[in-house]
């Protein structure tokens, strides 16, 4: 009985969160008008780096899924799913009268700007085809293909010894003050499960390097200027396997085949996916790291929300972009329902929707929109009656109004706070 009640509670939460968009009550529409939407998207399903000779290939004697794209590029399923999400946005935004059906908006009204990687450019292309199918939208990117754009590159824009001292102290404070040691200990059971699924003891890595398990205590972090925060040790290696298993879970129809014949419960799939979430949190969400890495996006999104003629902005990057931005804005901890990835699922969108009341006061709803695990696996068409999941986010020390909206002025102050924190850290 308790189990059934828990399931019902989760479904109700998901249903209520979905009401925040296309199914908002008419009383809400009487009070507010949608003025603008800014989206920071993670790319959709891609292939991992799993070719012959790769670290993934050496970790297991089992063959990985036969990917439909080159290493790290958007898969066929990823393109299909992103088109579906774009189609949903079209239905929603037409429903809210932000656009008309089959509009061809001007370049000042819409912007599609992505990192200069195949998977981010392609994600934006598929999304735009679903959302604006006759507009022939230009996808903006600033660097040669597969060269990282500094705006989306989750790199440290500066690093000195004083700043590192602050950052490492914050990392040491994670896991209720237990730091990397506590995080490793909490993952020990998951590491053992992962090693069993991979059959690590019979892998090439075991034969050449003696690696038969994942060590809970060997994680080392490096923080260098103009580079991504990096990690050495078992957590990094396990993250690579976790990432590949998640992608394989979405692509492979048979969930047991997706785990190399090892039967996993839904809770165990979440356990495997948690490795990647924890890896990202350790590297990108310590406050001193987050405001450093997210600084270019903080400035960009704040500016986009202030442009009078802009109706829609689509920015496409990576899970590290969403994670660091939310940490910089001091989002409260959250765990997403109906997803094995609890923080930034594949293809997820951080959505800033700007609304105006009858007096012209502007407010922002801050939400994560994502396709559920079932929608991803089953390629479920999305509509106003069958929407993606939408999860409302809350910010520390800020109180939304009765309709779940933050005054734009207060949100801008939070952006300014994060931007100032970056500048203050540079003075250390």
C-alpha positions in Angstrom: 0.0 0.0 0.0 2.8 2.4 1.0 4.6 1.6 -2.3 1.4 2.4 -4.3 0.9 5.7 -2.5 4.5 6.7 -3.2 4.0 6.0 -6.9 0.7 8.0 -6.9 2.6 10.9 -5.1 5.3 11.0 -7.8 2.7 10.9 -10.6 0.8 13.8 -9.0 4.0 15.8 -8.6 4.8 15.2 -12.3 1.3 16.1 -13.3 1.3 19.3 -11.3 4.7 20.3 -12.7 3.4 19.8 -16.2 0.6 22.2 -15.5 3.1 25.0 -15.3 3.1 25.2 -19.1 0.5 24.4 -21.6 -2.0 23.4 -19.0 -1.8 26.4 -16.7 -5.2 27.3 -15.4 -7.2 30.0 -17.2 -6.9 32.2 -14.2 -3.2 32.4 -14.7 -3.6 33.5 -18.4 -6.0 36.1 -17.2 -3.3 37.5 -15.0 -0.1 37.1 -17.1 1.1 37.2 -20.7 4.1 35.3 -21.9 6.7 37.8 -23.3 9.9 35.8 -23.8 11.5 32.4 -23.4 15.2 31.8 -22.9 16.3 28.1 -23.1 19.7 26.7 -22.1 19.6 23.2 -23.5 21.8 20.1 -23.1 22.4 18.4 -26.4 20.3 15.3 -27.0 21.4 11.6 -27.2 24.9 11.2 -28.6 27.3 8.3 -29.0 30.1 7.9 -26.4 33.8 7.5 -27.3 33.6 3.7 -27.5 35.7 2.8 -30.5 38.5 0.2 -30.6 41.3 1.2 -28.3 39.2 3.6 -26.3 39.0 3.5 -22.5 35.5 2.3 -22.7 36.4 -0.6 -24.9 39.2 -1.6 -22.5 36.8 -1.6 -19.5 34.7 -4.5 -20.6 34.9 -7.7 -22.7 31.4 -6.9 -23.9 30.7 -5.0 -27.1 29.0 -1.7 -26.6 25.8 -0.7 -28.6 26.3 -0.2 -32.4 25.9 3.6 -32.4 24.3 5.3 -35.3 26.7 8.2 -35.3 30.4 8.9 -34.9 32.0 9.2 -31.5 30.4 12.0 -29.4 28.0 13.0 -32.3 24.2 13.3 -32.1 22.6 9.9 -32.8 19.6 9.4 -35.0 17.4 8.9 -32.0 18.7 12.1 -30.5 17.7 14.0 -33.6 14.3 12.5 -33.6 13.7 13.2 -29.9 14.9 16.8 -30.3 12.5 17.4 -33.2 9.7 16.2 -31.0 10.7 18.6 -28.2 10.8 21.4 -30.7 7.3 20.5 -31.9 6.1 20.6 -28.3 7.5 24.1 -27.9 5.8 25.2 -31.1 2.4 24.0 -29.7 3.1 25.6 -26.3 4.2 29.0 -27.6 1.4 29.2 -30.2 -1.0 28.3 -27.4 0.4 31.1 -25.3 0.2 33.5 -28.3 3.9 34.2 -28.3 4.1 33.1 -31.9 1.5 32.3 -34.6 1.2 29.0 -36.3 4.0 28.6 -38.9 5.5 32.0 -38.1 8.7 33.2 -39.7 10.1 35.4 -37.0 12.8 38.0 -37.6 16.4 37.6 -36.6 15.8 40.0 -33.8 12.9 38.0 -32.4 14.7 34.6 -32.2 18.2 33.5 -31.6 19.7 30.0 -31.9 23.3 30.0 -30.6 25.3 26.8 -29.8 28.7 25.5 -28.9 30.7 24.7 -32.1 30.4 20.9 -31.7 28.4 18.6 -34.0 26.1 17.4 -31.3 25.1 20.9 -30.1 24.7 22.4 -33.6 22.7 19.4 -34.7 20.5 19.5 -31.6 19.7 23.1 -32.3 19.0 22.3 -36.0 16.6 19.5 -35.1 14.9 21.6 -32.4 14.4 24.6 -34.7 12.9 22.3 -37.4 10.3 21.1 -34.9 9.6 24.5 -33.5 9.8 26.7 -36.6 9.4 24.2 -39.5 9.1 26.8 -42.3 11.4 29.5 -40.9 14.8 28.1 -42.1 16.3 29.3 -38.8 20.0 30.1 -38.9 22.0 28.2 -36.3 24.7 30.6 -34.9 28.1 29.3 -33.8 31.3 31.2 -33.8 34.2 28.7 -34.1 35.3 26.0 -36.5 33.5 22.7 -36.1 34.5 20.8 -33.0 36.4 23.7 -31.5 34.9 24.7 -28.1 33.3 28.1 -27.8 34.5 29.9 -24.6 30.8 30.7 -23.8 29.9 27.0 -23.6 33.3 25.6 -22.7 33.1 24.7 -19.0 36.6 25.9 -18.4 38.0 28.1 -15.6 38.6 31.6 -16.9 41.2 32.2 -14.2 42.8 30.2 -11.4 45.4 31.3 -8.7 46.5 29.8 -5.5 44.2 31.9 -3.3 41.2 31.0 -5.4 42.2 27.3 -5.4 42.3 27.4 -1.6 38.7 28.6 -1.5 37.5 26.1 -4.2 39.2 23.1 -2.6 37.8 24.1 0.8 34.3 24.1 -0.7 34.9 20.7 -2.4 36.1 19.4 1.0 32.8 20.6 2.5 30.7 18.5 0.2 28.8 15.4 1.5 28.2 17.1 4.8 31.8 17.9 5.4 33.2 14.5 4.4 34.5 15.7 1.1 36.0 13.4 -1.5 36.6 10.6 1.0 32.9 10.6 2.0 31.8 10.8 -1.6 34.0 7.8 -2.4 32.7 5.8 0.5 29.1 6.5 -0.4 29.8 5.2 -3.9 31.6 2.0 -2.9 28.5 -0.2 -3.4 27.7 1.4 -6.7 31.4 1.0 -7.8 31.1 -2.7 -7.0 27.9 -3.0 -9.0 29.4 -1.2 -12.0 32.5 -3.5 -11.9 30.2 -6.5 -12.0 28.1 -5.2 -14.9 31.2 -4.4 -16.9 32.9 -7.7 -16.0 35.9 -5.5 -15.2 37.9 -8.4 -13.9 38.0 -10.0 -17.3 38.6 -6.8 -19.2 41.7 -5.6 -21.1 42.1 -3.0 -18.4 42.5 -5.8 -15.8 45.0 -7.7 -18.0 47.2 -4.7 -18.9 46.8 -2.5 -15.8 45.5 -4.8 -13.1 42.3 -2.8 -12.8 39.7 -5.2 -11.4 37.7 -2.7 -9.2 37.0 1.0 -8.7 38.8 2.5 -5.7 36.7 4.7 -3.5 39.6 6.8 -2.3 41.8 7.7 -5.3 40.1 10.7 -6.7 42.3 13.7 -7.4 41.1 17.1 -8.8 43.1 19.6 -10.8 42.0 23.2 -11.3 44.0 25.1 -13.9 43.2 28.3 -15.7 41.7 28.1 -19.2 41.0 24.4 -18.8 38.0 22.4 -17.6 38.2 21.2 -14.0 39.7 17.7 -14.3 39.7 14.5 -12.3 42.0 11.5 -12.0 41.1 8.2 -10.4 38.2 5.7 -10.2 35.4 8.3 -10.2 36.5 9.6 -13.5 36.8 6.1 -15.0 33.4 5.1 -13.5 31.9 8.3 -14.9 32.9 7.3 -18.5 31.2 3.9 -18.0 28.1 5.5 -16.4 27.7 7.9 -19.2 27.9 5.1 -21.8 25.5 2.9 -19.9 22.9 5.8 -19.7 23.2 6.4 -23.4 22.9 2.7 -24.1 19.9 2.5 -21.9 18.1 5.1 -24.0 19.1 3.5 -27.3 18.8 -0.3 -26.6 15.2 -1.5 -26.6 16.1 -4.4 -24.3 17.1 -3.0 -20.9 18.9 -6.2 -19.9 20.9 -6.1 -23.1 21.7 -2.5 -22.3 23.4 -3.7 -19.2 25.3 -6.6 -20.9 22.8 -9.2 -19.7 23.0 -8.1 -16.0 19.4 -7.7 -14.9 19.1 -4.2 -13.3 16.1 -2.8 -11.4 15.0 0.7 -12.1 16.6 1.8 -8.8 19.9 0.2 -9.9 19.8 2.1 -13.2 19.4 5.3 -11.1 22.3 4.2 -9.0 24.5 3.8 -12.1 23.3 7.2 -13.5 24.1 8.8 -10.1 27.8 8.3 -10.7 27.7 10.9 -13.5 25.6 13.3 -11.5 28.1 13.1 -8.6 31.0 13.5 -11.0 29.5 16.7 -12.4 28.6 18.1 -8.9 32.2 17.5 -7.7 33.8 19.2 -10.6 31.4 22.1 -11.4 29.1 23.0 -8.5 31.4 24.3 -5.7 30.4 28.0 -5.6 33.8 29.3 -6.4 34.0 27.0 -9.4 30.5 27.5 -10.5 30.7 31.3 -10.8 34.0 31.0 -12.6 32.9 28.4 -15.1 29.4 29.9 -15.7 30.5 33.5 -15.9 30.1 33.9 -19.7 26.6 32.3 -19.7 25.5 34.3 -16.7 26.2 37.5 -18.6 24.7 36.2 -21.8 21.4 35.0 -20.3 20.9 38.1 -18.3 21.3 40.2 -21.5 19.0 38.0 -23.5 16.3 38.4 -20.9 16.5 42.2 -21.2 16.2 42.5 -25.0 12.9 44.2 -25.9 12.4 42.6 -29.3 13.6 39.1 -28.4 10.9 36.5 -28.1 12.9 33.3 -28.0 16.5 32.3 -27.4 17.9 28.8 -27.7 21.3 28.2 -26.3 22.7 24.7 -26.7 25.6 23.4 -24.6 26.2 20.7 -22.1 25.1 19.3 -18.7 28.1 21.0 -17.1 26.7 24.4 -18.4 23.3 23.8 -16.7 24.9 22.4 -13.5 27.3 25.3 -13.0 24.8 27.9 -13.9 22.2 26.6 -11.4 24.9 26.4 -8.7 26.0 30.0 -9.5 22.4 31.1 -9.2 22.1 29.2 -5.9 19.4 26.8 -6.9 18.0 24.7 -4.1 18.9 20.9 -4.2 16.5 18.9 -6.4 15.9 15.4 -7.8 13.9 14.9 -11.0 11.1 12.4 -11.0 10.7 9.8 -13.8 14.3 10.1 -15.0 17.3 8.0 -14.2 19.4 11.2 -14.5 18.3 13.3 -11.5 20.0 16.6 -12.3 20.4 17.3 -16.0 18.9 14.5 -18.2 20.0 14.2 -21.8 18.3 16.8 -23.9 17.0 18.7 -20.9 16.3 22.4 -21.0 16.7 25.0 -18.4 13.8 27.3 -19.2 13.5 31.0 -18.2 10.0 32.1 -19.2 9.3 35.8 -18.8 5.7 36.9 -18.0 4.1 40.3 -17.6 1.1 41.0 -15.4 -1.7 43.5 -16.3 0.3 46.4 -14.8 3.4 45.6 -16.9 5.4 44.1 -14.0 7.7 41.3 -15.3 8.2 37.9 -13.7 10.2 34.8 -14.5 9.4 31.1 -14.1 12.6 29.0 -13.8 12.0 25.3 -14.7 13.8 22.2 -16.0 11.9 20.7 -19.0 12.9 17.2 -20.0 11.7 14.0 -21.7 11.1 11.3 -19.1 13.1 8.0 -19.3 10.1 6.3 -20.8 9.5 9.1 -23.4 13.2 8.9 -24.4 13.2 5.1 -24.7 9.8 4.9 -26.4 10.2 8.0 -28.6 6.8 9.2 -27.4 5.3 12.1 -29.5 4.8 15.2 -27.3 1.7 17.4 -27.3 -0.2 19.7 -25.1 -2.1 16.7 -23.8 1.1 14.6 -23.5 3.8 17.1 -22.5 7.3 16.5 -21.3 8.1 16.7 -17.6 8.5 20.2 -16.3 10.1 20.6 -12.8 9.9 24.0 -11.1 13.2 25.1 -9.6 13.6 27.2 -6.5 16.4 29.6 -5.5 17.9 29.9 -2.1 16.8 32.9 0.0 14.2 34.0 -2.7 10.5 33.5 -2.4 8.4 33.1 -5.6 4.9 34.7 -5.7 1.7 32.6 -5.3 2.0 31.6 -9.0 5.5 30.3 -8.7 7.1 33.3 -10.4 10.1 35.4 -9.4 10.1 39.2 -10.1 12.5 39.8 -13.0 14.2 42.5 -10.9 15.0 40.1 -8.1 16.3 37.5 -10.6 18.5 40.1 -12.2 19.9 40.9 -8.7 20.7 37.2 -8.3 22.6 37.2 -11.7 24.4 40.3 -10.6 25.4 38.7 -7.3 26.9 35.7 -9.1 28.7 38.1 -11.6 30.1 40.1 -8.6 31.2 37.0 -6.8 33.3 36.1 -9.9 34.9 39.6 -9.9 35.6 39.4 -6.2 37.3 36.0 -6.5 39.6 37.4 -9.2 40.8 39.9 -6.6 42.1 37.2 -4.2 
